[in-house]
């Protein structure tokens, strides 16, 4: 697997699995579970996709330690800025 080294020294997998346009009807959950089982360790999502909860549930149910999975997400315009972004964090239950 190829990685990109970030400014803080952390590494993110160069290839991620994107969930844009996957419905929030169980399809995102299934797709993310299958992507993780196939070896993906970078999941790309966004608040505007309205499927972040299914991403979180699939990550939790995968059995893969959370620290082994890198999740990137985009914010709504009104959520930009450090404090605003913390309020809209992706929560994995």
C-alpha positions in Angstrom: 0.0 0.0 0.0 1.3 3.5 -0.9 1.1 6.3 1.7 1.4 10.0 1.7 3.3 11.5 4.7 1.5 14.5 6.2 3.2 17.6 7.7 2.8 16.1 11.2 4.5 12.9 10.3 1.3 10.8 10.1 0.8 8.6 7.1 -2.5 8.4 5.1 -3.1 5.7 2.5 -2.7 7.3 -1.0 -5.9 5.6 -2.2 -9.2 5.9 -0.4 -12.7 4.6 -0.8 -15.1 7.4 -1.5 -18.8 7.2 -0.6 -20.1 10.1 -2.7 -23.6 9.4 -4.0 -24.0 6.1 -2.1 -27.5 6.2 -0.5 -28.0 6.3 3.2 -30.2 3.2 3.1 -27.8 0.6 4.3 -25.8 0.8 1.0 -23.1 2.9 2.4 -22.7 0.6 5.4 -22.4 -2.4 3.1 -20.0 -0.7 0.7 -17.7 0.5 3.5 -17.7 -2.9 5.2 -16.7 -4.5 1.9 -14.1 -1.9 1.1 -12.5 -2.4 4.5 -12.6 -6.2 4.1 -10.9 -5.7 0.7 -8.0 -3.8 2.4 -8.9 -0.1 2.1 -7.9 1.8 5.2 -8.8 5.3 4.0 -12.5 6.2 3.8 -13.5 9.5 2.2 -16.9 11.0 3.1 -18.6 14.4 3.7 -21.4 15.9 5.8 -23.2 16.8 2.5 -23.4 13.1 1.5 -25.7 12.4 4.5 -24.2 9.0 5.0 -21.5 9.6 7.6 -23.4 7.6 10.3 -23.3 4.5 8.1 -19.6 5.0 7.5 -19.0 5.2 11.3 -21.1 2.1 12.0 -19.3 0.1 9.3 -16.0 1.1 10.7 -17.0 0.1 14.2 -18.5 -3.2 13.0 -15.5 -4.1 10.8 -13.4 -5.3 13.8 -10.4 -3.3 12.5 -8.9 -1.1 15.2 -10.0 2.5 14.6 -6.5 3.8 14.7 -5.8 1.7 11.6 -8.4 3.5 9.5 -8.1 7.0 8.2 -11.3 8.9 7.6 -11.4 12.1 5.7 -14.5 14.3 5.6 -15.5 17.6 4.1 -17.5 20.2 6.0 -20.4 22.5 5.2 -19.4 26.1 4.6 -20.7 27.2 7.9 -18.7 24.6 9.7 -15.3 25.9 8.6 -12.9 26.9 11.3 -11.5 24.8 14.2 -14.2 25.3 16.8 -17.1 24.9 14.3 -15.5 21.8 12.8 -15.2 20.2 16.3 -19.0 20.4 16.6 -19.6 18.5 13.4 -17.2 15.7 14.1 -17.9 12.2 12.6 -18.9 10.1 15.5 -18.2 6.4 15.4 -20.6 4.6 17.8 
